[in-house]
Amino acid sequence: MNPAIQYLNRTNLIRSWFDTPCSIFLENSTSQLIITINKGKDSDLRNFKVKNWSLTNCNKECILPPFKESIVSESDLFSHPSIIVKGYKPFFKRTQTIPSHYNTIRGPMSEELYSFFFDNTINGIIHQKFRKIWLWQKFVWIYLPELSTFQTYISEYGSEADFVESQMDIVAYHFQKIWQSWKKWDNYFLSSVPGEIIFGNEYGSL
């Protein structure tokens, strides 16, 4: 684990980075689940609307996966069973490392550069990229499983990210209805603060 994240986890400072909307991608050996967390109504801002979206129970007739909804109080945010779900783990977290040459004997990195790397510790570009790949692979398996069968073969000729981009181009051009469903998935699950790192300490204690 990145030492900065380990420190933030051990001191619970990581919790201060929580914001809404937030999503957590979870999986185990047989199923996948996405947790979304949003603020309650204006009259009830101390509560959160939590949805557990079951990718495993989704089929191509669904525009979005089926979900169960709960209302969670602010005090239970890091312990409620609808957020800290037993039997699941956040999908593998990937974080950026900081090149050592930015800190030298002549002085530390600039405040601006430090802020950039620090912000990317929680909401990193690399982590976001792999979240998108993870979600797309689950989406394709549900809506166009025949497209998934080519992954092993095609991936030999480029990176996983390149392969996903080529799949997206195919779906956007040839399968407009499915592409519209993907845009909804993207909006619901990727346009949010990634919670895998923020809630990682709670899942590690299960």
C-alpha positions in Angstrom: 0.0 0.0 0.0 1.1 3.6 -0.7 2.6 4.8 2.6 0.6 8.0 2.5 -2.7 6.0 2.2 -1.5 3.7 5.0 -1.0 6.7 7.3 -4.4 8.2 6.4 -6.1 4.8 7.0 -4.4 4.2 10.4 -5.3 7.7 11.7 -8.8 7.6 10.1 -7.9 10.9 8.4 -8.9 9.2 5.1 -12.6 9.7 6.2 -12.3 13.5 5.8 -12.0 12.9 2.0 -15.5 11.4 1.9 -17.9 13.4 -0.3 -21.0 12.7 -2.3 -21.8 11.3 -4.7 -19.6 8.4 -3.8 -19.4 4.9 -5.3 -17.6 1.7 -4.1 -16.9 -1.2 -6.5 -17.0 -4.5 -4.7 -16.4 -8.1 -5.7 -15.9 -11.6 -4.4 -15.2 -14.9 -6.2 -18.7 -15.1 -7.6 -20.4 -11.7 -7.7 -20.0 -8.0 -8.0 -21.7 -5.2 -6.2 -21.6 -1.4 -6.5 -22.5 0.9 -3.5 -23.6 4.4 -4.3 -23.9 7.0 -1.5 -25.8 10.3 -2.0 -26.9 13.0 0.3 -30.4 12.9 1.7 -33.0 15.5 0.9 -32.5 19.2 2.0 -34.6 18.6 5.1 -32.5 15.5 6.1 -28.9 16.3 5.3 -27.5 14.2 8.1 -28.8 11.0 6.4 -27.5 9.4 3.3 -29.3 7.5 0.5 -27.4 4.3 -0.1 -28.1 1.9 -2.9 -26.6 -1.6 -3.4 -26.6 -2.3 -7.1 -26.3 -6.0 -8.0 -24.3 -6.5 -11.2 -24.6 -10.3 -10.7 -28.4 -10.1 -10.9 -28.4 -7.7 -13.9 -29.4 -8.9 -17.4 -29.6 -7.3 -20.8 -33.2 -6.3 -20.3 -32.2 -3.9 -17.5 -31.0 -0.4 -18.3 -29.4 -0.3 -14.9 -28.7 -3.1 -12.4 -31.3 -3.9 -9.8 -30.7 -2.3 -6.4 -31.8 -2.2 -2.8 -32.0 1.2 -1.1 -31.2 2.1 2.5 -31.2 5.3 4.5 -28.0 5.6 6.6 -27.3 8.2 9.3 -24.0 10.2 9.3 -22.9 8.5 12.5 -23.2 5.0 10.9 -21.6 5.9 7.6 -18.4 3.8 8.2 -20.1 0.8 9.9 -23.5 0.3 8.4 -23.9 -3.1 6.7 -25.4 -1.7 3.6 -22.0 0.1 3.0 -19.6 -2.3 4.7 -20.9 -5.5 3.1 -19.6 -8.7 4.5 -18.2 -11.2 2.0 -17.0 -8.5 -0.4 -13.8 -6.6 -0.9 -13.1 -3.4 -2.8 -11.7 -4.1 -6.2 -7.9 -3.8 -6.4 -6.7 -0.3 -5.7 -4.1 1.3 -7.9 -2.3 4.5 -6.9 0.4 6.6 -8.4 3.9 6.7 -7.0 5.7 10.0 -6.7 9.0 10.2 -8.6 11.8 10.7 -6.1 13.5 13.4 -8.1 10.8 15.9 -7.2 12.3 16.2 -3.7 16.0 17.0 -3.6 18.6 18.1 -1.2 18.1 21.6 -2.6 14.5 21.7 -1.5 11.1 20.0 -1.5 8.6 20.0 -4.4 6.5 23.1 -4.9 3.2 23.5 -3.0 1.3 23.3 -6.2 2.9 20.0 -7.2 2.5 18.6 -3.7 -1.2 19.4 -3.8 -1.5 17.7 -7.2 0.1 14.4 -6.0 -1.8 14.5 -2.7 -5.2 15.0 -4.3 -4.4 12.1 -6.7 -3.7 9.8 -3.8 -7.4 9.6 -3.1 -8.9 10.2 -6.6 -6.0 9.1 -8.8 -6.1 9.1 -12.6 -4.7 5.6 -12.7 -7.3 4.3 -10.2 -10.1 6.0 -12.2 -8.9 4.5 -15.4 -9.0 1.0 -13.9 -12.4 1.6 -12.4 -13.7 2.4 -15.8 -12.1 -0.8 -17.3 -13.5 -2.9 -14.4 -17.0 -1.5 -14.9 -16.9 -1.7 -18.7 -15.9 -5.4 -18.6 -18.8 -6.2 -16.3 -21.2 -4.2 -18.6 -20.0 -6.0 -21.7 -20.3 -9.4 -20.1 -24.0 -8.6 -19.4 -25.1 -6.8 -22.6 -22.7 -8.2 -25.2 -21.1 -11.4 -23.9 -20.0 -12.3 -27.4 -17.8 -9.3 -27.4 -16.0 -10.5 -24.3 -15.0 -13.8 -25.9 -12.5 -11.9 -28.1 -10.7 -10.2 -25.2 -7.9 -12.7 -24.6 -7.1 -12.8 -28.3 -7.2 -9.0 -29.0 -5.4 -8.0 -25.7 -2.3 -9.7 -27.0 -1.9 -6.8 -29.4 -2.3 -3.9 -27.1 -2.9 -2.7 -23.6 -6.1 -3.5 -21.7 -7.1 0.2 -21.9 -6.6 0.2 -25.7 -8.7 -2.9 -26.0 -11.5 -1.4 -24.0 -11.5 1.8 -26.1 -11.8 -0.3 -29.2 -14.7 -2.1 -27.7 -16.4 1.1 -26.8 -16.0 2.4 -30.4 -17.6 -0.8 -31.7 -20.6 -0.5 -29.3 -21.0 3.2 -29.9 -21.2 2.7 -33.7 -23.0 -0.6 -34.0 -25.1 -1.0 -30.9 -26.6 2.4 -30.2 -29.2 1.2 -27.7 -26.6 -0.6 -25.6 -24.3 2.4 -25.8 -27.1 4.6 -24.3 -27.3 2.1 -21.4 -23.5 2.4 -20.9 -23.8 6.2 -20.7 -26.2 5.7 -17.9 -23.8 3.3 -16.1 -21.0 5.8 -16.6 -23.1 8.6 -15.2 -24.4 6.6 -12.2 -21.2 4.8 -11.2 -18.2 6.7 -12.6 -19.2 10.4 -12.1 -18.5 10.1 -8.4 -15.8 10.1 -5.7 -14.2 6.6 -5.7 -14.8 5.0 -2.3 -12.6 2.0 -2.5 -9.7 3.8 -0.7 -11.8 5.9 1.6 -13.7 2.8 3.0 -10.7 0.4 2.5 -9.8 0.3 6.2 -13.3 -0.8 7.2 -13.2 -3.6 4.7 -9.8 -4.6 5.8 -11.1 -5.3 9.3 -13.8 -7.7 8.2 
